[in-house]
Amino acid sequence: MAQKAKKDRAKSNIASLNNLHIGTLAINVIFLLFNLLFKRRSLVAYLIFSIPCGAAEYILETTGRPKYDTNTKALKNAGEDLSAAGLTEYMFDIIWVTWLSLICVIFFGNWGWIMYSVVPIYGAYKGYGLLGMARGMMGGAQTGQMPDEQVAMAGNRKQRRAA
């Protein structure tokens, strides 16, 4: 029972990474076979748009793959949690959007790469939301206004002194 949570995370990470690699291999082989056998698509665009997918997959592999001791086969490190929210989730999203774009390119031609424009649009949306939160947090300090709780407490102190 020792380190059960780490062992479970290691098994989950191995399954996720294996599925990710198999999916990437399958989609890329299908695209390349379609490109060679049926209709030509832009291989330059394919290489350019595959770079972020490859980088994300490499980062997920290096951080998420469990490490085992070579002599005892004991688990040394379970790897980062690949089901975590945040940056890990966005890297999976980039990989899935790349897969979707490849499928769209197969069916709709090179116009299918327009699907990849979802990535920077979504990034700009999230960045704008973070910028809005930062402005909200800094808004009271920049204008010299005190937050509502401090105003209420100050008013109460004045009222207490006057009484």
N, C-alpha and C positions, 0 to 999 in steps of 0.2 A: 504493500500500500504506500510505501515511501515514494514521494514525488509523483503521485498519481496525476495531479494536474499538469505537471510538465510532460509526462508521458502521453496524456491525452492531447495536449497541444502539439506535441511532436507528430503524433499520428495524423492529426487534422492538417497540419502544415504539409506533411508529405503527400497526403491525398490531394490537397488543393494545388500544390505545385505540379504534381504529376498530371492532373486534369488540365491545368493551364498549359503545360508543355505539349500535351497531346492535342489539345484544341488548336494551339498556334501552329503546330506542325501540320495538322490536317487542313486547316484553312489555307495556309501558304502553299501546300502541295496542290490543292485543288485549284488555286489561282494560277500557279505556274503551269499546270497541265492545261488548263483552259486557255491560257495565253499562248502556249506552244501549239496546241492542237486545233483550236477553233478560231478565236479572234484575237488579234493583237491589241494589247493594252499598253499603256506607258509604263515601262519598267523603271524609268527615272523617277516618276511619281511614286511608284511602288517602293523603291529604295528609300526615298526621302520620308515617306509617311510611315515606313516600317521602323525607322530609327527610334522614335519615342516609344514604340511598343517594345522593341528589343531592350532599350535602356530600362524601362519599367520592369520588364520580366527579369532582367539581370539583377536589379536591385532587390526585387522580391525573392529571387533565388538565394542571393548571398545573405540576406537578413533573415529569411524565414526557414531555410533548410536547417534541420537539427544537426548538431555535431555530436559524434560518438567517439569514445576513447578507442584507439586502434587495438590495444591489447585486450582490454576486458569487455569491449563492446557495450560499456555502460554509457548512459546518456550524460554528456557533459553540458550541453546547452540545447534547450528546446527550440531556440529561434524566436524571433518576434512573432507576436500574434497576428496572423494574416487575416483574421476576421475583425480586426480593430478598425474603428472609424478614423477618418482623417486622411492623411496622406496615403496610407496603404490602400484605402478604399478608392481614392482618386487614381492610383496607378492601375488598379484592376479596371476602372472605368475606361482609362485610356486604351488598355489592351482590348476590351470588348468593343469600343468604338472603332478601333482599327479592324477588328474582325468584321464588324458590320459594314465598314467602308469597302473592304475587299469583296464582300458578297454583293454590295451595290455596284461595284465596278464590273464584276462578272456579268450582272444582269443588265445594267444601264450604260455601260461604257465608262469612259474616263470622267464623265459627269458624276459618277458615284463618289468621287473623292470629295465632293462638296459636303457629304455627310460628316467628314472629318472636321469641318468648321464648327461643329458642336463643342469641341474641346476648348478652343480659345474663348468662345462666347460664354460657356459655362464658367470658365476661369475668371473672366471679366465680371460676370454676375456675382460670383462669390467674393471677389476682391472688392467690388463696390459695397457689398454688404459688410465686409470687415471694415472698410473705410468709414461707413456710416456709424458702425458701433464705436470706432475710435473717436469720431467726432462727437458722438453722444457722451462718451466718457470724459472727453476733454472740454466739452462745451461749457460746463459750469465753471471750470477753473479759468478758462480764457476770458469769459465775460465778467469775471469778478463776482458772480452770483454764488450764493451758498446753496447747497442742496436743501430740499424742503425740510428734512428732519432737523438740520442745524438751525434753520430759520425758526421752526416751531420751538426748539429748545431755547433759543435766544429770547424769543418772546416770553416764554415761561419764566426765564430768569428775571427779566425786567419786571414782569408782573409780580414775582416773588419779592423783589427788592422794594417795589413801590408799596407793597402791603405791609 
